[in-house]
Every structure is written in structure tokens, then in C-alpha cells.
Amino acid sequence: MSLASEQSEVLIHDEEVMGTVVSFELYFSGISRDRARSTVAAACDQLHVVDGVFSTWKPESPMSRLRRGEVGIGEVPPQISEVLEICSWAVEVSSGWFDPWALPGGVDPTGLVKGWAIEQITHLLIEAGIDAGMVNAGGDLATFGRPPKSDAWRIGIQHPWKADALACVIETSDSVATSGSYERGSHLFDPHTGRLVNEPGSATVVGASLTVADCLATALAVSGEAGFEQISEVEGYGLYLILPDGREMSTSDIVFVNEI
Amino acid sequence: MRSVFLPNGFTTKRSVYEIRTERHGAWEMKRVWTVAVGAVVGLALVVGLHSKTRLSALPPGQVGQRSATGAAPPRSGSSRPAASSPPPGASNAPSRVTKGSASGSSSNSAVGSSEQYGYGMLSVKVTVSANKITDVTVVNLQTADQYSQQLASQVIPMLKSEVMSAQSANINGISGATYTSEAYATSLQSALKKLKFK
């Protein structure tokens, strides 16, 4: 894992999986193009496997069967317990603002699985010798290494309701997850009230692990201002919140780009 | 049964935060980019790759490398041979892929696949000229009810803005959320594939 040098080749790939498009932008110099390609293929295979295991839309997925009580936790692939363990941690650190157990219809780790899956394959890409890259799963993205001719990745944060503007641009060498009640209609569920969150807003979390960033972003989108301070205590993760009234809050570790 | 654990290296203590207000107003005024409700990030990548900015970040050898993936190798500042000739098979489907020409420059357009999204179905028509996307329109939109129609009609212009702006924005990616955008992205990608744009 390093910077993408002048000699780097780039490999771009888009994969439809997990209900979104996962985009790869990878820079490599020390490995062959075929090797890079086969690595991406393996990474995509892994995403499809994860989708098959965790999809709550596919009635026959192990996760769906677990939710219906047809099988026990011992009878499903071990990734499920691994992810549920991380979910438990996320429930604690988010003071319950993220709570897959409070969702109607049974435990649903969907809010974290995408980030988790992308993080897993990022490790795979690094191990295979990819120098730098970005994997973007429909707006939740992981970066590693450095992009060409730059020290950090510049990521635009889409504005939650203003059509013709980015909310801001940030610089990061980490992962970025954004969640908002405007996405996919209102699918954010407030575990404290048992209701869907309807106020438009946007919550972005930046940090090393996309798994953590993903669930904290979901938590922050649900909690809004009320959960900001609590969630900001997770060390190593920066928050950027746009409230329904247009106010913005952020932790001091978010690097905003003022000049493009 | 839940257990609590901390992933390696995490603690739960920190950090001052600041309140920032009114800042994104400045961004709107600048109108440096336009971006949509749907983060069509796959799309932004597809499109962004063809932008001058991104290409100039690559060594010249890269352009040839990318053609190995079936991509039409765009080079900033040069004319684009691939766009001026219709892709194989296009002549068999004139209603789907059209070639137009005006004053020496030519453009191609193609209609992408019909894609289902949460509350309906849409397909996207893209026009490419001189290696740039010059227009994106939704040519077919079916929704289950009027509310969805309304919602889609609000979202689609934003998606278009995002596609158009992604060609010039000096950013690596966009973080945001997806809704109708997935269907939009998928249809657009299939349209671009028909044009061998990618």
C-alpha cells in the first residue's frame, strides 16, 4: 500500500452487487494487469457471496432464514456471527442509535454489511499488491494508499436536498460513509421511538474502518443532533452532520477542502 | 444474546467538536459542481475517468492500457475516433443507437436498458460527442403512482447534473446515498456500453 506513482497503471471496474454499483479505481505498478484483474474478480466474487449470505431481500439467504427462525446461529455461515458481533459493538458505542435488533421484522445488519464487505475486499486488494485505490459502494467508500499526484483523496459529500450543490468536499486517506433519510426513501428506523426517520438530513462519518464508519453514519443520521456528542466519542472517527434546518456540525478532525 | 467488544485500537474518549453553520451556502453560490440526490458513484467514476482532469493524472502509457479493457482510449484535447463511428451492431438498431453529425463534429446517442427501481422503471438516453457526455435524458419513466412520478421528476435532473459535472469536478469520488440513482446508473452504463464509450 503506497502512493500511486507516475508508473502506476489504473484499473477501473464497476460491479452491480448488494443492490448498488460498486466501483473500483485501483492503481498498481508492481503486479501484472492480469493479476490486478483477477484480484478484482475475486473481490467481486466475495461481494456476491456476502450478498447471498446477508441479503434480507432474498428469502432463501441464510440471513433471511435466520430472521425467520428457521435456522440457528450455529447453522449459518460464520460471517453472520462475525457481523452481528460488530453490530453489538456498534449498538453500544452509538448508545443504541444504531440497533439492528430493534428493526421491525427481526435482526437486520444491512446497515453495516455493505461497509463491512467493502472493508474485507480492500484488505484483499492490498494483500494482492494494489498500491492505492478507492472502492465505492454507492456512496460508502474505502480508500487506501494515495491517489495520483495527491496526498489524499478528495471526496465530495452530496448535499441532502439541494440538487445543485455538493455539501462540501473533504480530504481523507480513510473511509467515508454517508447516510441520510433521503436515501431510498425513508428507510432509517429510530430504535428509540420505533418510527421511521423522516426529516431530511445527512450524516457522514470518516475513519479507518468502513464497517465502523457505515454503522456510525447510520446511527448519526437517525440521532441527528441528539446523538452527535455521544457518537463523536468513538476515537478515530470524524463526523459531519447536516441537520434538517441546514445547520452543520462536524468534529474538528474532518478536513474540509476550501479551494478546488 | 449480545456481547460487547471493542475492535482493536478503539477507545471511547475524545474530542471537541465545532459547530459550523451556513457554510454550504457558499458552495451553492460558487456552483462549482452540481450534484444530485443520488450518489451515482459508479457512474461518476465511469464518467469521471473520461474527464480531462483524471486523464491528465495518468501517464500516456495508461491510455493504451485502458483500451485493453475494451475502453475507447480517450486522450484529452484530441478528437475521439471511437465516438465518431457507430459501434458494431449499432446499425442494426437505429432506434436505439443514433449517430448525428453537425459541422464536422459528430455525436452518438444510445438508450440504455430499462431498469427497475423501488417504485418504477426508467431508461436513460445518453449522447456522447467528442469523447464527452453531452446530454443525458430519461426517455422512459414508469411509476406505480403519482407521488413516485413526482419524486422521480425531482431526482432525475439532479442525477443528470451529477453525470455532467462528474466530467470536470476535481474530486476522486462522491459520498452519499442512492435511491433512483441505481437504476439510472445502470441504464446509463448500458447505454454507454452500447456506444463503446467505456
Chai-1 contact restraints between the chains, C-beta under 6 A:
chainA,res_idxA,chainB,res_idxB,connection_type,confidence,min_distance_angstrom,max_distance_angstrom,comment,restraint_id
A,E6,B,P59,contact,1.0,0.0,6.0,A-B,restraint_1
A,E9,B,Q65,contact,1.0,0.0,6.0,A-B,restraint_2
A,V10,B,Q62,contact,1.0,0.0,6.0,A-B,restraint_3
A,I12,B,L49,contact,1.0,0.0,6.0,A-B,restraint_4
A,D14,B,G42,contact,1.0,0.0,6.0,A-B,restraint_5
A,T20,B,T178,contact,1.0,0.0,6.0,A-B,restraint_6
A,T20,B,E182,contact,1.0,0.0,6.0,A-B,restraint_7
A,V21,B,G42,contact,1.0,0.0,6.0,A-B,restraint_8
A,V21,B,A185,contact,1.0,0.0,6.0,A-B,restraint_9
A,S23,B,V41,contact,1.0,0.0,6.0,A-B,restraint_10
A,S23,B,G42,contact,1.0,0.0,6.0,A-B,restraint_11
A,S23,B,L45,contact,1.0,0.0,6.0,A-B,restraint_12
A,E25,B,L45,contact,1.0,0.0,6.0,A-B,restraint_13
A,S88,B,R2,contact,1.0,0.0,6.0,A-B,restraint_14
A,S88,B,S3,contact,1.0,0.0,6.0,A-B,restraint_15
A,W89,B,F5,contact,1.0,0.0,6.0,A-B,restraint_16
A,E92,B,V4,contact,1.0,0.0,6.0,A-B,restraint_17
A,M134,B,G173,contact,1.0,0.0,6.0,A-B,restraint_18
A,N136,B,V41,contact,1.0,0.0,6.0,A-B,restraint_19
A,N136,B,G173,contact,1.0,0.0,6.0,A-B,restraint_20
A,G138,B,T178,contact,1.0,0.0,6.0,A-B,restraint_21
A,G139,B,A39,contact,1.0,0.0,6.0,A-B,restraint_22
A,G139,B,V41,contact,1.0,0.0,6.0,A-B,restraint_23
A,G139,B,S175,contact,1.0,0.0,6.0,A-B,restraint_24
A,G139,B,G176,contact,1.0,0.0,6.0,A-B,restraint_25
A,G139,B,A177,contact,1.0,0.0,6.0,A-B,restraint_26
A,G139,B,T178,contact,1.0,0.0,6.0,A-B,restraint_27
A,L141,B,G173,contact,1.0,0.0,6.0,A-B,restraint_28
A,L141,B,S175,contact,1.0,0.0,6.0,A-B,restraint_29
A,P147,B,N172,contact,1.0,0.0,6.0,A-B,restraint_30
A,P148,B,A57,contact,1.0,0.0,6.0,A-B,restraint_31
A,K149,B,A57,contact,1.0,0.0,6.0,A-B,restraint_32
A,W153,B,N172,contact,1.0,0.0,6.0,A-B,restraint_33
A,R154,B,I171,contact,1.0,0.0,6.0,A-B,restraint_34
A,R154,B,N172,contact,1.0,0.0,6.0,A-B,restraint_35
A,I155,B,G173,contact,1.0,0.0,6.0,A-B,restraint_36
A,I155,B,S175,contact,1.0,0.0,6.0,A-B,restraint_37
A,G156,B,I171,contact,1.0,0.0,6.0,A-B,restraint_38
A,G156,B,I174,contact,1.0,0.0,6.0,A-B,restraint_39
A,I157,B,S175,contact,1.0,0.0,6.0,A-B,restraint_40
A,Q158,B,V35,contact,1.0,0.0,6.0,A-B,restraint_41
A,Q158,B,A39,contact,1.0,0.0,6.0,A-B,restraint_42
A,Q158,B,I174,contact,1.0,0.0,6.0,A-B,restraint_43
A,Q158,B,G176,contact,1.0,0.0,6.0,A-B,restraint_44
A,A163,B,M158,contact,1.0,0.0,6.0,A-B,restraint_45
A,D164,B,T34,contact,1.0,0.0,6.0,A-B,restraint_46
A,A165,B,W27,contact,1.0,0.0,6.0,A-B,restraint_47
A,A165,B,E28,contact,1.0,0.0,6.0,A-B,restraint_48
A,L166,B,W33,contact,1.0,0.0,6.0,A-B,restraint_49
A,L166,B,V35,contact,1.0,0.0,6.0,A-B,restraint_50
A,A167,B,H24,contact,1.0,0.0,6.0,A-B,restraint_51
A,V169,B,I171,contact,1.0,0.0,6.0,A-B,restraint_52
A,V176,B,S175,contact,1.0,0.0,6.0,A-B,restraint_53
A,T178,B,S175,contact,1.0,0.0,6.0,A-B,restraint_54
A,T178,B,G176,contact,1.0,0.0,6.0,A-B,restraint_55
A,G180,B,A177,contact,1.0,0.0,6.0,A-B,restraint_56
A,E183,B,A177,contact,1.0,0.0,6.0,A-B,restraint_57
A,E183,B,Y179,contact,1.0,0.0,6.0,A-B,restraint_58
A,R184,B,Y179,contact,1.0,0.0,6.0,A-B,restraint_59
A,S232,B,S15,contact,1.0,0.0,6.0,A-B,restraint_60
A,S232,B,Y17,contact,1.0,0.0,6.0,A-B,restraint_61
A,E233,B,T12,contact,1.0,0.0,6.0,A-B,restraint_62
A,E233,B,R14,contact,1.0,0.0,6.0,A-B,restraint_63
A,E235,B,T11,contact,1.0,0.0,6.0,A-B,restraint_64
A,E235,B,R14,contact,1.0,0.0,6.0,A-B,restraint_65
A,R247,B,T21,contact,1.0,0.0,6.0,A-B,restraint_66
A,E248,B,R20,contact,1.0,0.0,6.0,A-B,restraint_67
A,M249,B,I19,contact,1.0,0.0,6.0,A-B,restraint_68
A,S250,B,R20,contact,1.0,0.0,6.0,A-B,restraint_69
A,T251,B,S15,contact,1.0,0.0,6.0,A-B,restraint_70
A,T251,B,Y17,contact,1.0,0.0,6.0,A-B,restraint_71
A,S252,B,V16,contact,1.0,0.0,6.0,A-B,restraint_72
A,S252,B,E18,contact,1.0,0.0,6.0,A-B,restraint_73
A,I260,B,V32,contact,1.0,0.0,6.0,A-B,restraint_74
A,I260,B,N170,contact,1.0,0.0,6.0,A-B,restraint_75
